[in-house]
Amino acid sequence: MTTATATPAVPDEDHSTGTAWRTGPRPPAPALPEHITPCTPAEQAEHLAVLTEAISGFAVGRALSRPRTHTALAQQEGTP
């Protein structure tokens, strides 16, 4: 008899059930206040387009200019 057939590869408690640290079903989300109405898919698409256009000019990376130090300023002005 081999131990591979007698012992499962993954114990039952290691299988994810999607209920980590919860014993019961997930509680329902609270209702929105009456003065708030959810956006329609068309409004969401419009908002996404505006945000995408707004952030399209941003770049992440090296700064375009380096901070100047007192030695760099002195060399630029010609003083040793």
C-alpha positions as CSV (number, residue, x, y, z in Angstrom):
1,M,0.0,0.0,0.0
2,T,1.3,3.4,-0.9
3,T,0.7,6.6,1.2
4,A,-0.1,8.6,-1.9
5,T,-3.4,6.8,-2.3
6,A,-4.2,6.8,1.4
7,T,-3.6,10.5,1.9
8,P,-5.1,13.2,-0.3
9,A,-2.7,15.6,-2.0
10,V,-4.3,18.7,-0.4
11,P,-6.2,18.5,2.9
12,D,-9.8,19.6,2.8
13,E,-9.2,22.6,5.1
14,D,-6.7,24.0,2.5
15,H,-9.3,24.2,-0.3
16,S,-10.6,27.8,-0.7
17,T,-14.3,28.2,-0.2
18,G,-14.4,32.0,-0.5
19,T,-15.6,32.4,3.1
20,A,-12.3,33.1,4.9
21,W,-13.1,34.1,8.5
22,R,-16.8,34.1,7.9
23,T,-19.1,31.5,9.1
24,G,-22.3,32.6,7.5
25,P,-23.4,34.2,4.3
26,R,-22.1,37.7,3.4
27,P,-24.5,40.4,4.8
28,P,-26.3,42.5,2.2
29,A,-24.8,45.8,1.2
30,P,-26.5,48.8,2.8
31,A,-29.0,50.7,0.7
32,L,-28.0,53.9,-1.0
33,P,-29.5,57.1,0.6
34,E,-32.6,58.4,-1.2
35,H,-30.8,61.5,-2.6
36,I,-28.2,59.3,-4.4
37,T,-29.0,57.5,-7.7
38,P,-26.5,55.1,-9.3
39,C,-25.0,56.1,-12.6
40,T,-26.2,54.4,-15.8
41,P,-23.6,52.4,-17.8
42,A,-23.6,55.3,-20.3
43,E,-22.8,57.8,-17.6
44,Q,-20.1,55.6,-16.2
45,A,-18.5,55.3,-19.7
46,E,-18.7,59.1,-20.0
47,H,-17.0,59.6,-16.6
48,L,-14.3,57.0,-17.5
49,A,-13.6,58.8,-20.8
50,V,-13.2,62.2,-19.0
51,L,-10.9,60.7,-16.4
52,T,-8.9,58.8,-19.0
53,E,-8.4,62.1,-20.9
54,A,-7.4,64.0,-17.7
55,I,-4.7,61.5,-16.7
56,S,-3.4,60.9,-20.2
57,G,-0.9,63.7,-19.9
58,F,0.6,62.5,-16.6
59,A,3.9,60.6,-16.9
60,V,5.6,58.5,-14.2
61,G,9.3,58.4,-14.3
62,R,12.4,60.6,-13.9
63,A,11.8,64.3,-13.2
64,L,12.3,66.6,-16.1
65,S,14.7,68.8,-14.1
66,R,17.1,68.1,-11.3
67,P,17.2,70.2,-8.2
68,R,20.0,72.7,-8.2
69,T,22.6,72.7,-5.5
70,H,24.7,75.6,-4.4
71,T,27.8,74.1,-6.3
72,A,25.8,73.8,-9.5
73,L,24.6,77.4,-9.2
74,A,28.2,78.6,-8.5
75,Q,29.5,76.8,-11.5
76,Q,26.8,78.1,-13.7
77,E,27.5,81.7,-12.7
78,G,31.2,81.2,-13.2
79,T,32.4,81.5,-9.6
80,P,34.6,78.7,-8.3
